[in-house]
Amino acid sequence: MSKIPLTVTGAEKLREELHRLKTVDRPNVVAAIAEARSHGDLSENAEYDAAKERQGFIEGRIAEVEGKLSNAQIIDPKLLDADGRCVFGATVEMEDQDTGDTVTYQIVGEDEADIKNGKISVNSPVARALIGKYAGDIAQVQAPGGIREYEIIDVRYE
């Protein structure tokens, strides 16, 4: 499996989720299964079926998060020395050439992407258009409505 790029913050959130899954969710579902078993006949026990299904989901998510963390390449944007280039972890301020709107995005891993909080996946069309560019460059992004152009105003590593 190839390395999965994550920021320090993204890796910490995955670790917190893994800890919660193992210390809270897993014991709760085990208790729910035991409770459902105590009600007798398992063949017609909806509570038991629901608890077993939830257990399968939790175990699957634990395995998924452990796999991502074991293959993670953790990158601290503060330690980057990319000479002002747009790279993974960089925060990029840019202006839409058509509307004049200014937006700021941080380029992060897929699991961390959250457009509402200004975090875009490194695999998104916008991030792919930005990678390697410098402040002052124009990035062309293929959008559903056609090509959009953005001028890169500032690149920060925070």
Backbone hydrogen bonds, N-H to C=O, Kabsch-Sander energy under -0.5 kcal/mol:
donor,donor_aa,acceptor,acceptor_aa,energy
4,I,71,N,-2.8
6,L,73,Q,-2.1
8,V,75,I,-0.9
11,A,7,T,-2.3
12,E,8,V,-2.0
13,K,9,T,-2.1
14,L,10,G,-1.9
15,R,11,A,-2.3
16,E,12,E,-2.3
17,E,13,K,-2.3
18,L,14,L,-2.5
19,H,15,R,-2.4
20,R,16,E,-2.4
21,L,17,E,-2.8
22,K,18,L,-2.2
23,T,19,H,-2.7
24,V,20,R,-2.4
25,D,20,R,-1.9
26,R,21,L,-2.4
28,N,24,V,-1.9
29,V,25,D,-2.3
30,V,26,R,-2.0
31,A,27,P,-2.1
32,A,28,N,-2.1
33,I,29,V,-2.2
34,A,30,V,-2.2
35,E,31,A,-2.3
36,A,32,A,-2.4
37,R,33,I,-2.4
38,S,34,A,-1.5
39,H,36,A,-1.2
40,G,37,R,-1.7
45,N,42,L,-1.2
46,A,44,E,-0.8
49,D,45,N,-2.0
50,A,46,A,-2.6
51,A,47,E,-2.4
52,K,48,Y,-2.6
53,E,49,D,-2.2
54,R,50,A,-2.4
55,Q,51,A,-2.3
56,G,52,K,-2.1
57,F,53,E,-2.1
58,I,54,R,-2.6
59,E,55,Q,-2.7
60,G,56,G,-2.1
61,R,57,F,-2.5
62,I,58,I,-2.6
63,A,59,E,-2.1
64,E,60,G,-2.2
65,V,61,R,-2.8
66,E,62,I,-2.6
67,G,63,A,-2.2
68,K,64,E,-2.2
69,L,65,V,-2.6
70,S,66,E,-2.2
71,N,67,G,-1.4
72,A,69,L,-0.9
73,Q,4,I,-2.9
74,I,72,A,-0.7
75,I,6,L,-3.1
79,L,76,D,-1.8
80,L,77,P,-1.2
85,R,82,A,-1.6
86,C,133,K,-2.6
87,V,85,R,-0.6
89,G,107,I,-2.5
90,A,87,V,-2.2
91,T,156,R,-3.3
92,V,90,A,-0.6
92,V,105,Y,-3.7
93,E,154,D,-2.8
94,M,92,V,-0.5
94,M,103,V,-3.0
95,E,151,E,-2.5
96,D,101,D,-3.0
97,Q,149,E,-2.9
100,G,96,D,-2.5
103,V,94,M,-2.8
105,Y,92,V,-2.4
106,Q,118,G,-2.9
107,I,90,A,-2.4
108,V,106,Q,-0.7
108,V,120,I,-3.0
112,E,109,G,-1.1
113,A,109,G,-1.0
113,A,110,E,-0.6
114,D,119,K,-2.0
117,N,114,D,-1.5
118,G,115,I,-1.5
119,K,114,D,-2.0
120,I,106,Q,-2.6
120,I,118,G,-0.5
122,V,108,V,-2.2
124,S,121,S,-1.9
128,R,124,S,-2.7
129,A,125,P,-1.8
130,L,126,V,-1.5
131,I,127,A,-2.3
132,G,86,C,-3.1
133,K,130,L,-2.5
135,A,84,G,-0.5
136,G,152,I,-3.8
137,D,134,Y,-2.1
139,A,150,Y,-3.3
141,V,139,A,-0.5
141,V,148,R,-3.2
143,A,141,V,-0.9
143,A,146,G,-2.2
146,G,143,A,-2.2
148,R,141,V,-3.0
150,Y,139,A,-2.5
151,E,95,E,-2.6
152,I,137,D,-2.8
152,I,150,Y,-0.5
153,I,93,E,-2.7
153,I,151,E,-0.6
154,D,93,E,-1.7
156,R,91,T,-3.1
158,E,156,R,-0.6
